[in-house]
Amino acid sequence: MVIPAVIARDPVVPPAQDFDALKSEAIGLLQQLCAHWTDYNAHDPGVTLVELLSYALTDLGYRATLPVADLLAGAKLATQDGIYPPGARCPHHP
């Protein structure tokens, strides 16, 4: 029996990869710590920073689950100091 490949509508993600949960937890902590700050809308620079930090944490949480071999696979493409040889940058003739 062949099982069809499908993408789940609501995938279960670890807490370190759940952007909305991290953002809402950070906003909740800000509400407790800064009671005088009352503007938690998307246009507020503080909320923008919370979103940026939440995104960075979710990205870090995702990368932490990858095997080390996959993280180091890109290092084989460069020769030294991250500089690609001319044939790798422009493999076609003009």
Beta strands, then each sheet from edge to edge (+ up, - down):
end
